[in-house]
Amino acid sequence: MREELLKGLTEEQIEKIKNCKGQEEILKIAKEEGVELTDDQLEAVSGGCGFVQPTNCPGCQSTNFITADINMDGSRVTYYCNNCHRKFVSDSDGPRML
Ligand SMILES: [Zn+2]
């Protein structure tokens, strides 16, 4: 999560948003708190807490995969499947083939 994007929020609000599990929940909390989030802020916080950990390769369903690459804030991870030798990626939208 890029915390500089959360300037203007109280620590309590940031803590609540960090603990949420997806973009919908963030929006709900923001509404309850009366906070206006910009698209950038929403992207930053949802990327940080909505990441979906894959359990198997979306192409062949194999569990034999390794982590190939992780982006700067850890919100998007690329995996390499040892079974079908293809790469797939996962972020807050869940795992999918590249
Ligand atoms: Zn595979």
Backbone and ligand atoms as CSV (ligand in chain L), in Angstrom:
chain,resi,resn,atom,element,x,y,z
A,1,MET,N,N,0.844,-1.199,0.000
A,1,MET,CA,C,0.000,0.000,0.000
A,1,MET,C,C,0.875,1.243,0.000
A,2,ARG,N,N,0.518,2.182,-0.858
A,2,ARG,CA,C,1.260,3.447,-0.896
A,2,ARG,C,C,0.634,4.409,0.096
A,3,GLU,N,N,1.224,4.504,1.269
A,3,GLU,CA,C,0.600,5.228,2.373
A,3,GLU,C,C,0.505,6.728,2.132
A,4,GLU,N,N,1.399,7.244,1.285
A,4,GLU,CA,C,1.350,8.687,1.052
A,4,GLU,C,C,0.026,9.085,0.397
A,5,LEU,N,N,-0.628,8.117,-0.215
A,5,LEU,CA,C,-1.910,8.412,-0.853
A,5,LEU,C,C,-3.043,8.517,0.169
A,6,LEU,N,N,-2.744,8.138,1.385
A,6,LEU,CA,C,-3.794,8.156,2.409
A,6,LEU,C,C,-3.707,9.388,3.292
A,7,LYS,N,N,-2.901,10.356,2.882
A,7,LYS,CA,C,-2.823,11.620,3.614
A,7,LYS,C,C,-4.215,12.238,3.715
A,8,GLY,N,N,-4.499,12.815,4.867
A,8,GLY,CA,C,-5.799,13.435,5.036
A,8,GLY,C,C,-6.765,12.535,5.787
A,9,LEU,N,N,-6.423,11.253,5.886
A,9,LEU,CA,C,-7.242,10.335,6.669
A,9,LEU,C,C,-6.647,10.226,8.073
A,10,THR,N,N,-7.500,9.981,9.063
A,10,THR,CA,C,-6.977,9.783,10.412
A,10,THR,C,C,-6.374,8.388,10.502
A,11,GLU,N,N,-5.547,8.164,11.539
A,11,GLU,CA,C,-4.931,6.845,11.713
A,11,GLU,C,C,-5.993,5.770,11.889
A,12,GLU,N,N,-7.050,6.146,12.581
A,12,GLU,CA,C,-8.137,5.194,12.826
A,12,GLU,C,C,-8.799,4.779,11.513
A,13,GLN,N,N,-9.006,5.755,10.640
A,13,GLN,CA,C,-9.631,5.476,9.344
A,13,GLN,C,C,-8.718,4.605,8.481
A,14,ILE,N,N,-7.418,4.926,8.487
A,14,ILE,CA,C,-6.463,4.136,7.706
A,14,ILE,C,C,-6.448,2.693,8.211
A,15,GLU,N,N,-6.480,2.542,9.531
A,15,GLU,CA,C,-6.453,1.211,10.132
A,15,GLU,C,C,-7.677,0.393,9.686
A,16,LYS,N,N,-8.821,1.037,9.688
A,16,LYS,CA,C,-10.059,0.362,9.256
A,16,LYS,C,C,-9.953,-0.080,7.805
A,17,ILE,N,N,-9.451,0.814,6.970
A,17,ILE,CA,C,-9.354,0.522,5.539
A,17,ILE,C,C,-8.336,-0.586,5.290
A,18,LYS,N,N,-7.250,-0.577,6.052
A,18,LYS,CA,C,-6.228,-1.617,5.896
A,18,LYS,C,C,-6.780,-2.998,6.208
A,19,ASN,N,N,-7.714,-3.059,7.133
A,19,ASN,CA,C,-8.220,-4.353,7.576
A,19,ASN,C,C,-9.342,-4.897,6.698
A,20,CYS,N,N,-9.741,-4.141,5.710
A,20,CYS,CA,C,-10.847,-4.606,4.881
A,20,CYS,C,C,-10.353,-5.617,3.862
A,21,LYS,N,N,-11.298,-6.301,3.229
A,21,LYS,CA,C,-10.916,-7.403,2.351
A,21,LYS,C,C,-11.163,-7.127,0.877
A,22,GLY,N,N,-11.626,-5.943,0.524
A,22,GLY,CA,C,-11.853,-5.682,-0.890
A,22,GLY,C,C,-12.354,-4.275,-1.121
A,23,GLN,N,N,-12.431,-3.938,-2.382
A,23,GLN,CA,C,-12.784,-2.581,-2.776
A,23,GLN,C,C,-14.178,-2.189,-2.288
A,24,GLU,N,N,-15.110,-3.148,-2.343
A,24,GLU,CA,C,-16.481,-2.848,-1.910
A,24,GLU,C,C,-16.517,-2.461,-0.445
A,25,GLU,N,N,-15.742,-3.221,0.354
A,25,GLU,CA,C,-15.713,-2.957,1.787
A,25,GLU,C,C,-15.077,-1.599,2.081
A,26,ILE,N,N,-14.042,-1.263,1.310
A,26,ILE,CA,C,-13.388,0.037,1.476
A,26,ILE,C,C,-14.390,1.160,1.208
A,27,LEU,N,N,-15.128,0.999,0.115
A,27,LEU,CA,C,-16.106,2.025,-0.253
A,27,LEU,C,C,-17.166,2.189,0.830
A,28,LYS,N,N,-17.559,1.055,1.419
A,28,LYS,CA,C,-18.568,1.075,2.475
A,28,LYS,C,C,-18.034,1.828,3.693
A,29,ILE,N,N,-16.809,1.512,4.075
A,29,ILE,CA,C,-16.195,2.167,5.232
A,29,ILE,C,C,-16.024,3.660,4.957
A,30,ALA,N,N,-15.540,3.979,3.768
A,30,ALA,CA,C,-15.337,5.381,3.403
A,30,ALA,C,C,-16.643,6.163,3.514
A,31,LYS,N,N,-17.724,5.533,3.076
A,31,LYS,CA,C,-19.033,6.172,3.126
A,31,LYS,C,C,-19.462,6.400,4.578
A,32,GLU,N,N,-19.281,5.351,5.390
A,32,GLU,CA,C,-19.641,5.443,6.799
A,32,GLU,C,C,-18.857,6.543,7.502
A,33,GLU,N,N,-17.583,6.674,7.114
A,33,GLU,CA,C,-16.711,7.640,7.762
A,33,GLU,C,C,-16.864,9.036,7.157
A,34,GLY,N,N,-17.617,9.117,6.086
A,34,GLY,CA,C,-17.765,10.397,5.410
A,34,GLY,C,C,-16.499,10.827,4.702
A,35,VAL,N,N,-15.707,9.841,4.246
A,35,VAL,CA,C,-14.432,10.136,3.587
A,35,VAL,C,C,-14.603,10.054,2.080
A,36,GLU,N,N,-14.055,11.031,1.389
A,36,GLU,CA,C,-14.030,10.993,-0.071
A,36,GLU,C,C,-12.695,10.406,-0.506
A,37,LEU,N,N,-12.735,9.298,-1.221
A,37,LEU,CA,C,-11.488,8.718,-1.720
A,37,LEU,C,C,-11.360,9.014,-3.209
A,38,THR,N,N,-10.171,9.454,-3.608
A,38,THR,CA,C,-9.923,9.647,-5.027
A,38,THR,C,C,-9.697,8.277,-5.663
A,39,ASP,N,N,-9.733,8.201,-6.980
A,39,ASP,CA,C,-9.491,6.937,-7.669
A,39,ASP,C,C,-8.121,6.379,-7.328
A,40,ASP,N,N,-7.122,7.276,-7.228
A,40,ASP,CA,C,-5.774,6.852,-6.879
A,40,ASP,C,C,-5.726,6.222,-5.494
A,41,GLN,N,N,-6.400,6.877,-4.564
A,41,GLN,CA,C,-6.410,6.360,-3.193
A,41,GLN,C,C,-7.097,5.009,-3.130
A,42,LEU,N,N,-8.211,4.909,-3.837
A,42,LEU,CA,C,-8.973,3.668,-3.840
A,42,LEU,C,C,-8.130,2.538,-4.424
A,43,GLU,N,N,-7.446,2.860,-5.502
A,43,GLU,CA,C,-6.588,1.867,-6.144
A,43,GLU,C,C,-5.483,1.423,-5.180
A,44,ALA,N,N,-4.896,2.405,-4.496
A,44,ALA,CA,C,-3.792,2.106,-3.587
A,44,ALA,C,C,-4.242,1.210,-2.443
A,45,VAL,N,N,-5.358,1.539,-1.832
A,45,VAL,CA,C,-5.782,0.758,-0.674
A,45,VAL,C,C,-6.368,-0.592,-1.074
A,46,SER,N,N,-7.069,-0.648,-2.195
A,46,SER,CA,C,-7.653,-1.932,-2.586
A,46,SER,C,C,-6.558,-2.877,-3.054
A,47,GLY,N,N,-5.515,-2.323,-3.679
A,47,GLY,CA,C,-4.384,-3.149,-4.065
A,47,GLY,C,C,-3.698,-3.738,-2.847
A,48,GLY,N,N,-3.640,-2.957,-1.783
A,48,GLY,CA,C,-2.943,-3.415,-0.595
A,48,GLY,C,C,-3.676,-4.473,0.182
A,49,CYS,N,N,-4.978,-4.467,0.164
A,49,CYS,CA,C,-5.676,-5.400,1.050
A,49,CYS,C,C,-6.570,-6.378,0.312
A,50,GLY,N,N,-6.704,-6.245,-1.001
A,50,GLY,CA,C,-7.620,-7.140,-1.702
A,50,GLY,C,C,-6.927,-8.264,-2.444
A,51,PHE,N,N,-5.623,-8.426,-2.216
A,51,PHE,CA,C,-4.877,-9.416,-2.968
A,51,PHE,C,C,-5.422,-10.829,-2.730
A,52,VAL,N,N,-5.598,-11.564,-3.828
A,52,VAL,CA,C,-6.108,-12.927,-3.743
A,52,VAL,C,C,-4.954,-13.916,-3.947
A,53,GLN,N,N,-4.694,-14.722,-2.942
A,53,GLN,CA,C,-3.632,-15.731,-3.026
A,53,GLN,C,C,-4.148,-16.942,-3.798
A,54,PRO,N,N,-3.512,-17.280,-4.933
A,54,PRO,CA,C,-4.008,-18.428,-5.708
A,54,PRO,C,C,-3.671,-19.754,-5.021
A,55,THR,N,N,-4.547,-20.732,-5.163
A,55,THR,CA,C,-4.274,-22.055,-4.607
A,55,THR,C,C,-3.820,-23.017,-5.697
A,56,ASN,N,N,-4.207,-22.711,-6.944
A,56,ASN,CA,C,-3.710,-23.532,-8.050
A,56,ASN,C,C,-3.672,-22.720,-9.340
A,57,CYS,N,N,-3.022,-23.291,-10.367
A,57,CYS,CA,C,-2.882,-22.630,-11.655
A,57,CYS,C,C,-4.248,-22.519,-12.330
A,58,PRO,N,N,-4.657,-21.316,-12.759
A,58,PRO,CA,C,-5.968,-21.176,-13.403
A,58,PRO,C,C,-6.030,-21.867,-14.770
A,59,GLY,N,N,-4.873,-22.216,-15.332
A,59,GLY,CA,C,-4.855,-22.871,-16.642
A,59,GLY,C,C,-5.046,-24.377,-16.552
A,60,CYS,N,N,-4.282,-25.023,-15.655
A,60,CYS,CA,C,-4.311,-26.492,-15.595
A,60,CYS,C,C,-4.702,-27.016,-14.212
A,61,GLN,N,N,-4.988,-26.119,-13.280
A,61,GLN,CA,C,-5.399,-26.468,-11.912
A,61,GLN,C,C,-4.274,-27.100,-11.080
A,62,SER,N,N,-3.052,-27.130,-11.597
A,62,SER,CA,C,-1.942,-27.699,-10.834
A,62,SER,C,C,-1.590,-26.805,-9.647
A,63,THR,N,N,-1.149,-27.421,-8.556
A,63,THR,CA,C,-0.684,-26.639,-7.405
A,63,THR,C,C,0.836,-26.485,-7.453
A,64,ASN,N,N,1.449,-26.985,-8.516
A,64,ASN,CA,C,2.902,-26.957,-8.665
A,64,ASN,C,C,3.336,-25.689,-9.395
A,65,PHE,N,N,3.300,-24.546,-8.676
A,65,PHE,CA,C,3.714,-23.282,-9.286
A,65,PHE,C,C,4.634,-22.518,-8.350
A,66,ILE,N,N,5.416,-21.635,-8.930
A,66,ILE,CA,C,6.343,-20.834,-8.123
A,66,ILE,C,C,6.088,-19.350,-8.369
A,67,THR,N,N,6.498,-18.523,-7.418
A,67,THR,CA,C,6.384,-17.077,-7.573
A,67,THR,C,C,7.489,-16.584,-8.503
A,68,ALA,N,N,7.109,-15.885,-9.579
A,68,ALA,CA,C,8.087,-15.403,-10.553
A,68,ALA,C,C,8.419,-13.927,-10.362
A,69,ASP,N,N,7.429,-13.159,-9.958
A,69,ASP,CA,C,7.653,-11.723,-9.858
A,69,ASP,C,C,6.591,-11.083,-8.963
A,70,ILE,N,N,7.008,-10.067,-8.219
A,70,ILE,CA,C,6.071,-9.330,-7.367
A,70,ILE,C,C,6.236,-7.850,-7.675
A,71,ASN,N,N,5.147,-7.132,-7.840
A,71,ASN,CA,C,5.279,-5.708,-8.163
A,71,ASN,C,C,5.692,-4.902,-6.928
A,72,MET,N,N,5.888,-3.605,-7.113
A,72,MET,CA,C,6.454,-2.741,-6.076
A,72,MET,C,C,5.734,-2.823,-4.728
A,73,ASP,N,N,4.416,-2.742,-4.729
A,73,ASP,CA,C,3.705,-2.708,-3.445
A,73,ASP,C,C,3.092,-4.056,-3.067
A,74,GLY,N,N,3.447,-5.106,-3.816
A,74,GLY,CA,C,2.991,-6.441,-3.450
A,74,GLY,C,C,1.535,-6.714,-3.788
A,75,SER,N,N,0.924,-5.850,-4.588
A,75,SER,CA,C,-0.500,-6.025,-4.881
A,75,SER,C,C,-0.732,-6.929,-6.086
A,76,ARG,N,N,0.331,-7.221,-6.845
A,76,ARG,CA,C,0.186,-8.030,-8.046
A,76,ARG,C,C,1.377,-8.985,-8.121
A,77,VAL,N,N,1.075,-10.276,-8.170
A,77,VAL,CA,C,2.143,-11.273,-8.184
A,77,VAL,C,C,2.023,-12.127,-9.437
A,78,THR,N,N,3.167,-12.370,-10.088
A,78,THR,CA,C,3.210,-13.235,-11.257
A,78,THR,C,C,3.770,-14.592,-10.840
A,79,TYR,N,N,3.134,-15.655,-11.306
A,79,TYR,CA,C,3.559,-17.010,-10.967
A,79,TYR,C,C,3.921,-17.771,-12.232
A,80,TYR,N,N,4.780,-18.772,-12.059
A,80,TYR,CA,C,5.127,-19.650,-13.175
A,80,TYR,C,C,4.683,-21.064,-12.802
A,81,CYS,N,N,3.882,-21.645,-13.692
A,81,CYS,CA,C,3.373,-22.992,-13.430
A,81,CYS,C,C,4.373,-24.024,-13.946
A,82,ASN,N,N,4.830,-24.906,-13.042
A,82,ASN,CA,C,5.786,-25.943,-13.421
A,82,ASN,C,C,5.125,-27.077,-14.198
A,83,ASN,N,N,3.807,-27.113,-14.177
A,83,ASN,CA,C,3.093,-28.199,-14.851
A,83,ASN,C,C,2.804,-27.865,-16.312
A,84,CYS,N,N,2.184,-26.700,-16.565
A,84,CYS,CA,C,1.847,-26.352,-17.955
A,84,CYS,C,C,2.842,-25.337,-18.539
A,85,HIS,N,N,3.837,-24.948,-17.733
A,85,HIS,CA,C,4.909,-24.042,-18.178
A,85,HIS,C,C,4.371,-22.719,-18.726
A,86,ARG,N,N,3.311,-22.234,-18.103
A,86,ARG,CA,C,2.783,-20.920,-18.471
A,86,ARG,C,C,2.831,-20.022,-17.240
A,87,LYS,N,N,2.734,-18.728,-17.487
A,87,LYS,CA,C,2.720,-17.764,-16.393
A,87,LYS,C,C,1.283,-17.326,-16.122
A,88,PHE,N,N,0.988,-17.084,-14.864
A,88,PHE,CA,C,-0.293,-16.469,-14.527
A,88,PHE,C,C,-0.062,-15.424,-13.453
A,89,VAL,N,N,-1.063,-14.578,-13.282
A,89,VAL,CA,C,-0.909,-13.431,-12.407
A,89,VAL,C,C,-2.085,-13.390,-11.431
A,90,SER,N,N,-1.851,-12.824,-10.253
A,90,SER,CA,C,-2.961,-12.625,-9.328
A,90,SER,C,C,-2.848,-11.261,-8.666
A,91,ASP,N,N,-4.003,-10.632,-8.490
A,91,ASP,CA,C,-4.083,-9.373,-7.744
A,91,ASP,C,C,-5.435,-9.356,-7.046
A,92,SER,N,N,-6.018,-8.198,-6.856
A,92,SER,CA,C,-7.286,-8.148,-6.137
A,92,SER,C,C,-8.439,-8.750,-6.947
A,93,ASP,N,N,-8.230,-8.988,-8.249
A,93,ASP,CA,C,-9.262,-9.613,-9.082
A,93,ASP,C,C,-9.148,-11.133,-9.111
A,94,GLY,N,N,-8.135,-11.685,-8.436
A,94,GLY,CA,C,-7.960,-13.129,-8.396
A,94,GLY,C,C,-7.025,-13.614,-9.487
A,95,PRO,N,N,-6.645,-14.906,-9.431
A,95,PRO,CA,C,-5.681,-15.441,-10.389
A,95,PRO,C,C,-6.245,-15.589,-11.796
A,96,ARG,N,N,-5.411,-15.335,-12.798
A,96,ARG,CA,C,-5.804,-15.517,-14.211
A,96,ARG,C,C,-4.561,-15.690,-15.064
A,97,MET,N,N,-4.747,-16.361,-16.212
A,97,MET,CA,C,-3.619,-16.605,-17.105
A,97,MET,C,C,-3.177,-15.295,-17.755
A,98,LEU,N,N,-1.878,-15.207,-18.046
A,98,LEU,CA,C,-1.380,-14.034,-18.766
A,98,LEU,C,C,-1.616,-14.206,-20.260
L,1,ZN,ZN,ZN,-0.569,-24.687,-15.143
